[in-house]
Amino acid sequence: MAKRPAFVNIGTQNYGVEYHEHLTADGSLLYGHHLHSEIKIKVNTDYPEDLQRETFVHECLHAIDCRYLNDKLSEDQVSVLASGIFDWIRSNPEAIDWVKGK
């Protein structure tokens, strides 16, 4: 199994990725959090590994939205796109390798 990434590149930004138990904000339990001002993505480790991975994709999509679309996507749009992208990545490893030039 691959190691969890500590960093991820989104455009010209190198986002730090942190993994926390009981991740909260304003008293609410979160799956993850994108912090553009800190160039950081956080993932809650209280959830199953597959959900952590999907959350990682979700938070990366927030970072992509921030970088390329000036935060034009709604939370619902990010959620639907992240789920679809996550499923596509998992279901098409040969396509991913081809896109990566392997």
SULPE-V202415 format. One record per residue. N is the residue number from 1. RES is the residue in three letters. PSI is psi as a letter, one per 30 degrees, with the letter a starting at -180 (* if undefined). NEAR is the number of other C-alpha atoms within 12 Angstrom. Layout:
n->[N | N]
res->[RES | RES]
psi->[PSI | PSI]
near->[NEAR | NEAR]
This chain:
n->[1 | 2 | 3 | 4 | 5 | 6 | 7 | 8 | 9 | 10 | 11 | 12 | 13 | 14 | 15 | 16 | 17 | 18 | 19 | 20 | 21 | 22 | 23 | 24 | 25 | 26 | 27 | 28 | 29 | 30 | 31 | 32 | 33 | 34 | 35 | 36 | 37 | 38 | 39 | 40 | 41 | 42 | 43 | 44 | 45 | 46 | 47 | 48 | 49 | 50 | 51 | 52 | 53 | 54 | 55 | 56 | 57 | 58 | 59 | 60 | 61 | 62 | 63 | 64 | 65 | 66 | 67 | 68 | 69 | 70 | 71 | 72 | 73 | 74 | 75 | 76 | 77 | 78 | 79 | 80 | 81 | 82 | 83 | 84 | 85 | 86 | 87 | 88 | 89 | 90 | 91 | 92 | 93 | 94 | 95 | 96 | 97 | 98 | 99 | 100 | 101 | 102]
res->[MET | ALA | LYS | ARG | PRO | ALA | PHE | VAL | ASN | ILE | GLY | THR | GLN | ASN | TYR | GLY | VAL | GLU | TYR | HIS | GLU | HIS | LEU | THR | ALA | ASP | GLY | SER | LEU | LEU | TYR | GLY | HIS | HIS | LEU | HIS | SER | GLU | ILE | LYS | ILE | LYS | VAL | ASN | THR | ASP | TYR | PRO | GLU | ASP | LEU | GLN | ARG | GLU | THR | PHE | VAL | HIS | GLU | CYS | LEU | HIS | ALA | ILE | ASP | CYS | ARG | TYR | LEU | ASN | ASP | LYS | LEU | SER | GLU | ASP | GLN | VAL | SER | VAL | LEU | ALA | SER | GLY | ILE | PHE | ASP | TRP | ILE | ARG | SER | ASN | PRO | GLU | ALA | ILE | ASP | TRP | VAL | LYS | GLY | LYS]
psi->[k | l | k | k | k | f | l | k | k | j | b | g | k | j | k | k | k | k | k | k | k | h | k | l | k | h | f | k | k | l | e | l | k | k | j | e | f | f | h | k | k | k | k | k | g | f | l | l | e | e | e | e | e | e | e | e | e | e | e | e | e | e | e | e | e | e | e | f | g | h | h | f | k | l | e | e | e | e | e | e | e | e | e | e | e | e | e | e | e | e | f | h | e | e | e | e | e | e | e | f | g | *]
near->[4 | 6 | 8 | 19 | 21 | 17 | 20 | 25 | 20 | 25 | 17 | 12 | 21 | 21 | 29 | 28 | 33 | 27 | 28 | 20 | 18 | 18 | 22 | 18 | 15 | 7 | 8 | 11 | 18 | 24 | 33 | 37 | 35 | 35 | 21 | 26 | 14 | 16 | 28 | 28 | 39 | 40 | 39 | 31 | 25 | 20 | 21 | 14 | 19 | 20 | 21 | 30 | 32 | 31 | 36 | 40 | 38 | 35 | 40 | 42 | 40 | 38 | 39 | 31 | 25 | 24 | 24 | 16 | 15 | 13 | 18 | 17 | 22 | 16 | 18 | 14 | 18 | 30 | 24 | 20 | 25 | 29 | 25 | 18 | 24 | 28 | 19 | 17 | 20 | 18 | 12 | 14 | 15 | 14 | 14 | 16 | 12 | 11 | 11 | 9 | 8 | 9]
